[in-house]
Amino acid sequence: MRGLQAAGGAALTGEAAGSRTPPPRRRRVALLAALAVVVYGLDLATKTAVLRTLEGKDPLVLIPGLLQFRVIFNAGAAFSIGTGMTIVFTIIAAGVVVAILRTARKLRSLPWAVTLGLMLGGALGNLTDRLFRAPGGLQGHVVDFVEVFPSHFPVFNVADSAIVCGGILAVFLAWRGYQLDGTRDGGQETAPETHKAEEGSQDRAESRNDG
């Protein structure tokens, strides 16, 4: 009897300890959310700062001929693409946010958590401008200020950079066969936490059967 109680206590203790460790999906979603908040906060802070210091003024040259800050109000998409389709881009940005939030329900991949976090933070940053900046009505203009190779490259912002980096990562992960659930094409496991959790469950089941 004591042996059974000891075995049962060990199993219960192991289960209790395991319950305190967040499942891989929760950790991945937490990473996605944290990264999105960082990107969104950085985008909002930099836009606020440059508007207070540079709006209506000459560009702030950091590296002559290479990098400067110049405030513009962009009615188009990232890098001033499609300036006559502001409402369309607003709807697309809102759709991207919703799609990422829905996708997060099956997220178990660390690389995809980083990718989606970048894209979500960037989409929210520019969507905030669309909704709350002039002229309003889903046609708000996005604040852009980073200009590399002046007169040769479109002006952009932190949100644009995050969206582009996330998009590049997404293409790379898809090309390499990485899936949102932590596996790769061909059934290869890429989430060791999931495998370890399954092994732990099997060990506990075997312990109960032996008892």
LUMZAMAR-215162 format. One line per field, with one value per atom (N, C-alpha, C): residue in three letters; x, y, z. Coordinates in pm, 1 decimal. Layout:
// residues N
rest	Ala,...
c1	X,...
c2	Y,...
c3	Z,...
//
This chain:
// residues 211
rest	Met,Met,Met,Arg,Arg,Arg,Gly,Gly,Gly,Leu,Leu,Leu,Gln,Gln,Gln,Ala,Ala,Ala,Ala,Ala,Ala,Gly,Gly,Gly,Gly,Gly,Gly,Ala,Ala,Ala,Ala,Ala,Ala,Leu,Leu,Leu,Thr,Thr,Thr,Gly,Gly,Gly,Glu,Glu,Glu,Ala,Ala,Ala,Ala,Ala,Ala,Gly,Gly,Gly,Ser,Ser,Ser,Arg,Arg,Arg,Thr,Thr,Thr,Pro,Pro,Pro,Pro,Pro,Pro,Pro,Pro,Pro,Arg,Arg,Arg,Arg,Arg,Arg,Arg,Arg,Arg,Arg,Arg,Arg,Val,Val,Val,Ala,Ala,Ala,Leu,Leu,Leu,Leu,Leu,Leu,Ala,Ala,Ala,Ala,Ala,Ala,Leu,Leu,Leu,Ala,Ala,Ala,Val,Val,Val,Val,Val,Val,Val,Val,Val,Tyr,Tyr,Tyr,Gly,Gly,Gly,Leu,Leu,Leu,Asp,Asp,Asp,Leu,Leu,Leu,Ala,Ala,Ala,Thr,Thr,Thr,Lys,Lys,Lys,Thr,Thr,Thr,Ala,Ala,Ala,Val,Val,Val,Leu,Leu,Leu,Arg,Arg,Arg,Thr,Thr,Thr,Leu,Leu,Leu,Glu,Glu,Glu,Gly,Gly,Gly,Lys,Lys,Lys,Asp,Asp,Asp,Pro,Pro,Pro,Leu,Leu,Leu,Val,Val,Val,Leu,Leu,Leu,Ile,Ile,Ile,Pro,Pro,Pro,Gly,Gly,Gly,Leu,Leu,Leu,Leu,Leu,Leu,Gln,Gln,Gln,Phe,Phe,Phe,Arg,Arg,Arg,Val,Val,Val,Ile,Ile,Ile,Phe,Phe,Phe,Asn,Asn,Asn,Ala,Ala,Ala,Gly,Gly,Gly,Ala,Ala,Ala,Ala,Ala,Ala,Phe,Phe,Phe,Ser,Ser,Ser,Ile,Ile,Ile,Gly,Gly,Gly,Thr,Thr,Thr,Gly,Gly,Gly,Met,Met,Met,Thr,Thr,Thr,Ile,Ile,Ile,Val,Val,Val,Phe,Phe,Phe,Thr,Thr,Thr,Ile,Ile,Ile,Ile,Ile,Ile,Ala,Ala,Ala,Ala,Ala,Ala,Gly,Gly,Gly,Val,Val,Val,Val,Val,Val,Val,Val,Val,Ala,Ala,Ala,Ile,Ile,Ile,Leu,Leu,Leu,Arg,Arg,Arg,Thr,Thr,Thr,Ala,Ala,Ala,Arg,Arg,Arg,Lys,Lys,Lys,Leu,Leu,Leu,Arg,Arg,Arg,Ser,Ser,Ser,Leu,Leu,Leu,Pro,Pro,Pro,Trp,Trp,Trp,Ala,Ala,Ala,Val,Val,Val,Thr,Thr,Thr,Leu,Leu,Leu,Gly,Gly,Gly,Leu,Leu,Leu,Met,Met,Met,Leu,Leu,Leu,Gly,Gly,Gly,Gly,Gly,Gly,Ala,Ala,Ala,Leu,Leu,Leu,Gly,Gly,Gly,Asn,Asn,Asn,Leu,Leu,Leu,Thr,Thr,Thr,Asp,Asp,Asp,Arg,Arg,Arg,Leu,Leu,Leu,Phe,Phe,Phe,Arg,Arg,Arg,Ala,Ala,Ala,Pro,Pro,Pro,Gly,Gly,Gly,Gly,Gly,Gly,Leu,Leu,Leu,Gln,Gln,Gln,Gly,Gly,Gly,His,His,His,Val,Val,Val,Val,Val,Val,Asp,Asp,Asp,Phe,Phe,Phe,Val,Val,Val,Glu,Glu,Glu,Val,Val,Val,Phe,Phe,Phe,Pro,Pro,Pro,Ser,Ser,Ser,His,His,His,Phe,Phe,Phe,Pro,Pro,Pro,Val,Val,Val,Phe,Phe,Phe,Asn,Asn,Asn,Val,Val,Val,Ala,Ala,Ala,Asp,Asp,Asp,Ser,Ser,Ser,Ala,Ala,Ala,Ile,Ile,Ile,Val,Val,Val,Cys,Cys,Cys,Gly,Gly,Gly,Gly,Gly,Gly,Ile,Ile,Ile,Leu,Leu,Leu,Ala,Ala,Ala,Val,Val,Val,Phe,Phe,Phe,Leu,Leu,Leu,Ala,Ala,Ala,Trp,Trp,Trp,Arg,Arg,Arg,Gly,Gly,Gly,Tyr,Tyr,Tyr,Gln,Gln,Gln,Leu,Leu,Leu,Asp,Asp,Asp,Gly,Gly,Gly,Thr,Thr,Thr,Arg,Arg,Arg,Asp,Asp,Asp,Gly,Gly,Gly,Gly,Gly,Gly,Gln,Gln,Gln,Glu,Glu,Glu,Thr,Thr,Thr,Ala,Ala,Ala,Pro,Pro,Pro,Glu,Glu,Glu,Thr,Thr,Thr,His,His,His,Lys,Lys,Lys,Ala,Ala,Ala,Glu,Glu,Glu,Glu,Glu,Glu,Gly,Gly,Gly,Ser,Ser,Ser,Gln,Gln,Gln,Asp,Asp,Asp,Arg,Arg,Arg,Ala,Ala,Ala,Glu,Glu,Glu,Ser,Ser,Ser,Arg,Arg,Arg,Asn,Asn,Asn,Asp,Asp,Asp,Gly,Gly,Gly
c1	82.7,0.0,86.7,190.2,278.0,350.6,386.8,453.1,362.8,233.8,138.6,121.3,112.1,95.9,217.2,336.8,457.7,461.5,424.7,423.4,321.5,203.3,99.7,140.6,205.4,249.5,352.9,442.0,544.1,480.9,381.3,315.5,242.9,172.1,98.4,192.8,305.7,402.8,458.9,489.3,539.9,437.6,309.1,205.5,190.7,199.3,186.0,300.2,422.3,536.7,521.9,472.5,454.5,348.7,245.1,138.0,184.8,294.4,345.4,425.7,467.5,543.3,446.8,445.1,351.0,373.7,267.1,282.7,356.4,422.1,497.3,414.1,287.6,205.4,191.3,170.6,156.0,284.4,397.8,524.6,546.2,510.8,528.0,435.3,311.6,217.3,263.5,317.1,368.6,483.7,572.4,683.5,631.0,535.8,474.7,418.7,341.2,278.2,381.7,485.1,587.8,663.0,698.4,770.7,683.5,555.4,463.1,450.7,444.8,435.6,562.0,678.2,804.7,810.5,775.5,777.7,678.2,557.9,453.8,496.6,549.6,592.5,706.7,803.3,916.1,870.4,777.7,725.7,652.6,567.2,491.0,583.3,683.0,773.6,857.6,908.8,992.4,909.9,788.6,703.0,670.7,639.3,608.3,728.2,846.0,967.4,1000.5,993.5,1032.1,928.4,801.9,700.9,724.7,766.3,790.7,915.6,1012.6,1142.1,1170.8,1109.8,1149.0,1036.2,910.7,801.0,814.1,811.2,822.2,962.9,1061.2,1199.7,1282.6,1404.6,1495.3,1533.9,1571.6,1610.9,1727.9,1727.9,1838.4,1935.6,2049.3,2147.1,2233.6,2231.6,2312.9,2443.3,2432.5,2549.4,2530.3,2605.4,2583.6,2582.8,2478.1,2465.2,2419.5,2400.4,2363.0,2238.9,2229.9,2118.9,2078.8,1949.4,1895.5,1751.6,1702.1,1563.4,1488.5,1377.9,1296.0,1150.1,1068.2,928.7,845.1,774.0,673.8,548.7,435.6,310.2,267.6,268.3,251.8,108.6,43.4,-92.3,-94.9,21.3,27.4,69.8,124.4,169.9,314.8,380.2,520.2,603.5,697.3,787.2,711.3,597.1,520.1,462.5,433.1,375.9,224.1,165.2,20.4,-43.6,-0.8,-50.6,-197.9,-257.5,-397.9,-492.3,-443.7,-526.3,-523.6,-538.2,-522.5,-623.3,-750.7,-853.8,-828.4,-786.8,-757.6,-647.3,-541.3,-431.0,-472.4,-563.7,-614.6,-688.9,-772.3,-847.5,-752.9,-652.4,-554.1,-479.4,-437.6,-365.5,-452.5,-580.8,-671.7,-688.2,-695.4,-707.0,-583.2,-465.9,-341.9,-340.9,-384.1,-388.8,-480.8,-599.9,-696.1,-641.4,-579.9,-525.5,-415.3,-328.7,-221.0,-277.7,-375.9,-436.3,-503.3,-566.7,-629.0,-522.8,-415.7,-308.8,-240.2,-235.9,-166.2,-224.1,-346.4,-408.3,-336.4,-265.2,-194.3,-42.4,5.7,147.3,228.6,329.5,423.2,568.6,588.5,721.7,784.0,907.7,979.6,1007.8,1060.5,1085.3,958.2,848.0,722.9,669.6,695.9,654.6,725.1,855.6,930.9,877.8,855.0,806.0,672.1,577.8,444.3,444.1,533.6,543.4,588.9,687.9,733.5,621.8,553.4,448.8,330.2,294.4,181.0,212.8,331.1,368.5,373.3,429.2,435.9,298.7,215.1,79.8,0.1,12.3,-59.3,-7.0,124.7,181.5,127.2,128.3,77.5,-74.9,-141.9,-288.0,-332.4,-257.5,-289.8,-286.7,-187.0,-181.2,-301.3,-336.5,-450.0,-579.8,-594.3,-720.4,-727.3,-613.9,-619.7,-550.3,-476.0,-410.7,-493.8,-466.7,-537.5,-508.5,-604.8,-734.2,-845.9,-817.5,-919.2,-1000.7,-1108.0,-1195.6,-1125.7,-1041.9,-962.8,-858.6,-837.4,-742.6,-628.4,-603.4,-495.3,-361.3,-274.6,-143.8,-41.1,40.5,142.1,264.0,319.4,439.0,562.0,634.8,761.3,872.7,991.0,1098.5,1239.6,1257.9,1391.9,1420.3,1528.4,1562.8,1708.6,1728.1,1863.6,1888.0,2009.8,2044.1,1943.1,1941.1,1840.9,1820.4,1692.5,1647.4,1659.8,1708.8,1722.6,1644.6,1588.3,1519.9,1402.3,1285.4,1167.5,1190.0,1121.7,1126.0,1037.7,1081.2,1005.5,1011.2,955.5,953.4,982.4,974.2,1003.4,903.3,775.8,673.1,699.3,734.8,766.5,881.6,985.3,1101.2,1061.9,978.1,935.2,852.0,763.8,679.9,765.6,861.4,947.2,1033.6,1092.5,1174.5,1090.4,968.8,880.1,841.1,817.5,783.1,897.3,1018.9,1135.0,1150.8,1135.6,1143.9,1035.5,914.5,804.3,834.7,888.6,924.3,1032.7,1132.5,1240.6,1188.8,1104.9,1052.4,965.4,883.4,800.2,886.5,991.3,1082.3,1153.0,1191.2,1259.9,1165.2,1035.6,938.7,901.0,930.7,892.8,742.8,676.1,532.2,501.3,382.1,341.3,335.8,306.8,293.3,426.4,537.8,668.4,729.3,665.4,719.7,771.3,840.4,885.0,823.6,822.4,770.2,842.1,763.7,820.7,802.3,740.4,709.1,819.8,930.1,1040.4,999.3,1027.0,989.6,1089.8,1040.3,1128.0,1098.8,1008.8,976.6,1010.2,1134.0,1174.4,1091.7,1033.2,952.3,830.4,773.5,656.7,691.8,806.3,848.6,876.2,942.6,972.1,845.2,746.7,621.0,549.9,555.5,491.6,562.2,697.6,771.3,739.2,725.2,691.2,555.7,458.3,325.1,329.5,409.0,420.6,484.2,587.4,653.1,556.5,473.2,377.8,274.4,234.3,136.6,195.7,323.9,388.0,402.7,429.4,443.1,312.7,201.0,69.1,42.7,78.2,52.5,137.4,264.0,350.2,297.1,238.9,184.5,62.4
c2	-120.6,0.0,126.4,125.5,241.7,263.8,147.6,158.9,223.8,181.5,239.8,387.9,425.1,566.0,646.8,586.2,656.8,677.9,568.6,580.0,682.6,675.6,771.6,912.5,930.0,1063.0,1117.1,1028.2,1072.9,1116.5,1038.7,1074.3,1206.7,1222.0,1345.6,1464.8,1441.0,1549.4,1588.1,1486.8,1514.4,1588.9,1548.7,1616.3,1760.0,1779.6,1915.6,2003.4,1944.5,2021.3,2052.3,1951.6,1974.5,2078.5,2084.6,2180.6,2323.7,2339.8,2475.0,2524.4,2435.6,2474.8,2502.3,2624.6,2656.2,2567.8,2522.1,2443.6,2524.1,2454.2,2526.3,2630.8,2600.4,2696.1,2826.4,2818.7,2940.0,3022.1,2954.9,3027.4,3094.7,3025.7,3083.8,3204.5,3191.5,3302.7,3419.7,3389.5,3496.0,3569.0,3494.8,3557.3,3643.8,3591.4,3668.1,3800.0,3791.8,3911.1,4009.9,3958.4,4047.2,4120.1,4048.1,4110.0,4212.5,4180.1,4274.3,4402.2,4389.8,4507.1,4592.2,4526.7,4600.1,4677.5,4610.4,4676.0,4791.6,4765.6,4869.7,4989.1,4961.6,5070.8,5150.2,5081.3,5150.6,5234.8,5181.2,5256.4,5381.9,5366.8,5481.3,5586.1,5539.3,5633.4,5711.3,5643.7,5713.3,5810.7,5773.4,5865.7,5990.1,5969.4,6083.2,6175.2,6116.0,6196.4,6278.4,6216.3,6290.7,6397.1,6372.4,6475.5,6597.3,6574.3,6686.1,6763.7,6697.9,6763.2,6800.2,6728.7,6747.3,6790.4,6783.5,6817.7,6963.3,6983.8,7117.1,7173.6,7089.9,7136.2,7063.3,7110.4,7046.0,6906.9,6818.3,6682.8,6685.8,6589.6,6572.2,6471.9,6519.0,6434.7,6364.6,6232.5,6153.6,6109.1,6055.1,6016.8,6076.4,6179.6,6247.4,6150.3,6163.2,6080.4,5938.4,5902.5,5765.1,5755.3,5835.7,5822.1,5957.7,5984.3,6105.2,6081.8,6167.6,6162.9,6279.6,6246.7,6350.1,6308.5,6392.3,6357.4,6376.0,6268.7,6278.4,6205.6,6236.0,6169.5,6086.7,5957.0,5862.2,5810.1,5830.8,5780.0,5639.3,5583.9,5452.0,5344.4,5237.0,5124.5,5147.5,5039.0,5049.9,5105.3,5194.8,5256.1,5337.2,5396.0,5489.2,5424.3,5295.8,5225.9,5242.3,5275.9,5281.8,5392.8,5516.6,5628.0,5660.3,5609.0,5637.6,5530.1,5438.0,5325.1,5314.9,5428.3,5432.0,5342.6,5351.8,5271.8,5123.8,5087.4,4946.3,4896.0,4974.6,4932.3,4927.7,5014.8,5010.1,4879.7,4839.7,4714.9,4595.2,4600.5,4491.3,4479.7,4593.2,4591.3,4531.6,4569.2,4512.4,4362.4,4319.8,4177.6,4099.7,4161.0,4095.6,4074.1,4174.7,4163.1,4049.7,4044.3,3939.0,3801.6,3791.2,3662.6,3612.9,3702.7,3662.0,3616.3,3687.1,3648.1,3511.2,3483.6,3352.1,3243.0,3274.7,3177.7,3139.7,3233.0,3208.8,3091.3,3050.6,2939.8,2807.3,2792.2,2667.5,2688.5,2796.9,2830.9,2752.9,2678.4,2607.3,2623.7,2703.4,2720.4,2850.8,2842.6,2962.4,3057.8,3010.0,3103.5,3172.1,3097.4,3158.4,3257.0,3233.4,3328.8,3462.7,3457.2,3579.3,3647.5,3568.5,3622.6,3693.3,3625.2,3682.4,3798.7,3794.3,3906.4,4033.3,4020.7,4135.8,4191.0,4101.2,4144.3,4205.4,4146.8,4200.0,4338.0,4354.0,4485.1,4591.0,4557.1,4652.0,4687.3,4586.4,4611.3,4699.7,4674.4,4756.5,4899.9,4915.6,5050.2,5135.1,5083.2,5160.5,5169.7,5065.7,5071.2,5181.5,5201.9,5310.7,5446.0,5466.0,5590.3,5602.0,5492.4,5495.6,5535.2,5491.0,5512.6,5648.0,5699.3,5814.1,5940.0,5931.8,6052.9,6113.3,6241.2,6312.3,6245.3,6247.3,6316.5,6233.1,6115.7,6034.4,5953.8,5891.0,5811.9,5694.5,5625.0,5512.0,5553.8,5684.9,5735.3,5813.0,5786.5,5855.4,5827.5,5925.9,5912.9,5861.7,5767.9,5708.0,5798.7,5811.4,5893.7,5811.8,5856.6,5795.8,5896.6,5846.7,5942.5,5890.3,5761.4,5707.5,5709.4,5774.9,5784.4,5743.2,5633.3,5589.5,5620.3,5654.1,5697.8,5801.1,5918.6,6021.6,6042.7,6054.4,6074.4,5949.2,5839.5,5715.7,5599.7,5620.2,5510.9,5568.9,5500.1,5554.8,5572.3,5670.9,5695.5,5591.7,5543.4,5439.4,5462.7,5370.4,5382.4,5246.8,5240.3,5116.2,5007.5,5043.0,4943.9,4882.8,4966.7,4915.2,4815.5,4849.7,4761.5,4627.3,4629.6,4506.0,4419.9,4484.1,4409.8,4343.4,4418.4,4364.1,4250.4,4269.1,4162.4,4039.1,4060.4,3947.4,3876.4,3952.7,3892.1,3809.0,3860.7,3785.4,3655.4,3663.4,3543.9,3442.9,3492.6,3403.4,3327.3,3397.4,3332.0,3226.9,3261.9,3167.9,3043.5,3063.7,2950.1,2860.3,2921.7,2842.6,2764.3,2827.7,2761.2,2643.6,2658.4,2552.6,2447.5,2470.1,2370.8,2377.9,2487.4,2501.7,2530.9,2457.5,2471.9,2546.0,2602.4,2676.1,2587.6,2458.1,2368.9,2314.4,2364.2,2322.8,2206.8,2159.3,2049.9,2104.8,2016.3,2050.6,1953.4,1991.2,1902.5,1769.2,1661.7,1528.7,1473.4,1553.5,1505.2,1521.9,1589.6,1609.1,1704.3,1666.0,1747.0,1860.2,1983.6,2097.0,2160.4,2103.3,2157.7,2053.4,2051.6,1948.5,1947.1,2060.5,2061.6,1972.0,1971.1,1888.4,1742.1,1702.7,1564.2,1523.1,1610.7,1578.9,1566.2,1650.8,1643.3,1512.2,1467.5,1340.5,1224.4,1230.5,1124.4,1121.6,1241.3,1246.1,1186.3,1210.0,1153.4,1001.4,950.5,806.3,744.0,810.2,757.4,751.9,855.6,855.8,745.6,722.4,615.9,480.5,460.1,332.5,312.9,421.8,411.1,366.7,419.1,381.2,232.9,188.7,50.6,-44.0,-5.9,-90.6,-98.8,12.5,11.9,-75.6
c3	0.0,0.0,0.0,89.8,95.4,-37.6,-101.3,-231.0,-334.3,-330.1,-424.1,-397.4,-267.7,-234.8,-278.9,-257.4,-298.3,-448.4,-521.0,-667.2,-711.4,-648.5,-684.8,-649.8,-533.8,-495.4,-590.2,-635.2,-730.5,-860.6,-904.2,-1030.1,-1016.9,-900.8,-881.3,-871.0,-801.2,-788.6,-925.0,-1007.9,-1142.2,-1225.2,-1212.1,-1288.2,-1242.7,-1106.6,-1056.7,-1106.0,-1104.3,-1154.4,-1301.7,-1378.2,-1520.9,-1548.8,-1461.7,-1484.6,-1463.9,-1386.1,-1364.8,-1484.6,-1572.5,-1691.3,-1806.1,-1860.0,-1967.1,-2088.7,-2153.2,-2275.8,-2380.7,-2476.1,-2579.8,-2652.9,-2680.6,-2754.5,-2677.7,-2548.6,-2469.1,-2467.8,-2459.2,-2461.1,-2596.3,-2702.7,-2836.2,-2854.8,-2810.7,-2822.3,-2736.3,-2618.1,-2531.5,-2598.1,-2665.1,-2738.0,-2851.5,-2926.6,-3035.8,-2982.3,-2874.1,-2817.9,-2766.4,-2697.6,-2643.0,-2753.3,-2858.4,-2969.0,-3040.9,-3057.5,-3121.1,-3038.5,-2907.1,-2819.7,-2830.3,-2833.6,-2845.8,-2978.0,-3087.5,-3218.6,-3222.5,-3172.6,-3173.1,-3088.1,-2968.7,-2881.1,-2940.2,-3001.4,-3063.3,-3181.4,-3260.1,-3374.8,-3328.5,-3227.7,-3177.6,-3115.4,-3038.5,-2972.4,-3072.8,-3174.5,-3273.4,-3357.1,-3393.6,-3469.1,-3387.0,-3259.7,-3172.7,-3158.6,-3142.7,-3124.6,-3248.6,-3365.9,-3486.9,-3520.9,-3488.4,-3514.0,-3426.1,-3303.0,-3211.3,-3248.4,-3306.6,-3328.9,-3474.5,-3569.5,-3708.9,-3802.4,-3757.8,-3848.8,-3895.2,-4024.7,-4081.6,-4085.1,-4052.0,-4049.1,-4154.7,-4173.5,-4267.7,-4215.7,-4306.5,-4264.1,-4165.9,-4074.8,-3982.3,-4043.2,-4089.0,-4157.2,-4053.5,-4054.8,-3963.4,-4029.4,-4151.4,-4229.6,-4368.4,-4403.5,-4532.2,-4650.4,-4731.8,-4850.3,-4823.6,-4695.5,-4662.7,-4575.4,-4469.8,-4375.3,-4319.8,-4323.7,-4263.2,-4219.9,-4130.8,-4085.1,-4149.1,-4216.1,-4280.6,-4269.1,-4209.5,-4184.5,-4310.3,-4348.9,-4454.1,-4406.8,-4468.9,-4436.3,-4556.3,-4538.8,-4648.2,-4653.7,-4768.7,-4786.9,-4842.6,-4876.8,-4938.2,-4841.1,-4897.6,-4816.1,-4776.4,-4733.2,-4693.6,-4807.9,-4774.2,-4871.6,-4976.9,-4934.4,-5019.1,-5144.9,-5139.0,-5254.0,-5253.8,-5369.1,-5382.7,-5303.7,-5324.0,-5243.8,-5267.8,-5372.4,-5398.6,-5347.6,-5267.8,-5222.3,-5069.4,-5002.1,-4857.3,-4786.1,-4823.4,-4756.5,-4777.1,-4896.1,-4924.7,-4833.2,-4818.0,-4732.5,-4585.8,-4546.4,-4409.2,-4383.9,-4478.7,-4465.5,-4466.2,-4552.5,-4558.0,-4425.5,-4368.6,-4240.9,-4130.6,-4127.9,-4028.2,-4049.5,-4176.0,-4205.9,-4164.0,-4180.8,-4139.0,-3988.3,-3914.2,-3767.7,-3725.9,-3784.7,-3750.7,-3787.8,-3905.4,-3950.6,-3857.1,-3812.9,-3722.6,-3588.6,-3537.1,-3409.9,-3420.1,-3531.4,-3551.7,-3566.8,-3637.3,-3658.7,-3528.1,-3433.1,-3306.8,-3229.7,-3260.0,-3187.0,-3209.4,-3319.7,-3347.7,-3357.2,-3298.1,-3307.0,-3204.4,-3253.0,-3165.7,-3211.8,-3313.6,-3372.3,-3324.5,-3273.8,-3229.9,-3345.7,-3459.2,-3570.6,-3619.7,-3624.2,-3668.0,-3564.6,-3436.5,-3333.7,-3353.9,-3384.8,-3412.9,-3538.7,-3641.9,-3769.2,-3752.5,-3689.6,-3673.0,-3575.0,-3475.7,-3383.1,-3453.5,-3541.2,-3619.2,-3707.2,-3775.1,-3867.5,-3793.5,-3679.3,-3602.6,-3547.2,-3488.1,-3435.7,-3543.4,-3659.9,-3769.4,-3824.0,-3840.8,-3892.5,-3796.7,-3667.0,-3568.7,-3567.7,-3585.2,-3585.8,-3698.4,-3819.4,-3932.3,-3931.6,-3879.9,-3871.3,-3775.5,-3668.2,-3574.7,-3645.3,-3730.1,-3807.3,-3900.2,-3966.9,-4060.6,-3990.5,-3868.0,-3797.0,-3727.1,-3679.2,-3589.8,-3641.3,-3747.3,-3798.3,-3911.9,-3940.1,-4046.6,-4180.4,-4273.9,-4265.1,-4203.1,-4148.1,-4082.5,-4181.7,-4130.2,-4216.7,-4281.0,-4205.6,-4254.9,-4358.7,-4372.4,-4471.8,-4407.5,-4279.7,-4211.9,-4277.2,-4276.1,-4339.4,-4237.9,-4281.9,-4196.4,-4189.6,-4069.6,-4050.7,-4088.6,-4189.1,-4229.9,-4205.0,-4172.2,-4141.4,-4167.9,-4185.6,-4208.4,-4358.8,-4396.1,-4538.1,-4557.6,-4628.7,-4663.5,-4811.4,-4841.9,-4977.9,-5026.3,-4963.2,-4994.1,-5143.1,-5178.2,-5316.5,-5401.8,-5343.9,-5420.7,-5360.1,-5240.5,-5171.8,-5095.2,-5096.2,-5028.4,-4878.3,-4820.9,-4677.3,-4607.5,-4490.7,-4421.2,-4271.5,-4193.9,-4048.2,-3984.3,-3851.5,-3779.5,-3817.1,-3827.2,-3861.8,-3999.0,-4096.0,-4229.4,-4223.4,-4147.0,-4135.8,-4075.8,-3970.7,-3906.4,-4001.3,-4077.5,-4172.5,-4279.2,-4333.2,-4438.3,-4384.1,-4265.9,-4205.9,-4177.5,-4125.1,-4100.7,-4228.8,-4334.2,-4462.2,-4519.2,-4508.4,-4556.4,-4476.9,-4344.7,-4261.5,-4297.5,-4324.2,-4359.7,-4488.3,-4586.3,-4712.7,-4689.3,-4608.1,-4580.0,-4507.0,-4406.0,-4328.8,-4415.8,-4501.3,-4590.8,-4689.6,-4738.8,-4833.0,-4767.4,-4640.0,-4568.0,-4510.1,-4525.7,-4481.3,-4335.9,-4267.0,-4126.8,-4116.4,-4029.1,-4011.7,-3881.9,-3874.1,-3755.0,-3631.1,-3649.2,-3534.7,-3485.0,-3538.6,-3490.4,-3565.2,-3669.5,-3749.5,-3882.2,-3955.3,-4089.4,-4187.8,-4313.7,-4417.6,-4411.3,-4412.7,-4397.7,-4258.5,-4168.4,-4035.5,-3934.9,-3970.1,-3877.3,-3767.0,-3643.7,-3528.1,-3509.5,-3491.4,-3465.3,-3331.2,-3253.2,-3122.2,-3017.0,-2964.1,-2870.3,-2744.3,-2703.2,-2583.2,-2598.0,-2717.9,-2741.1,-2728.4,-2787.2,-2780.8,-2636.6,-2559.9,-2421.6,-2339.8,-2365.5,-2292.6,-2319.7,-2447.8,-2481.9,-2413.0,-2407.1,-2339.6,-2190.9,-2130.8,-1989.2,-1961.0,-2048.9,-2032.9,-2042.1,-2136.6,-2150.7,-2026.5,-1970.9,-1850.9,-1733.3,-1718.8,-1608.0,-1624.7,-1750.6,-1775.7,-1743.2,-1779.6,-1750.0,-1599.9,-1526.0,-1381.4,-1317.9,-1364.8,-1310.8,-1338.5,-1461.2,-1496.4,-1410.8,-1386.3,-1302.3,-1160.6,-1113.3,-977.3,-966.2
//
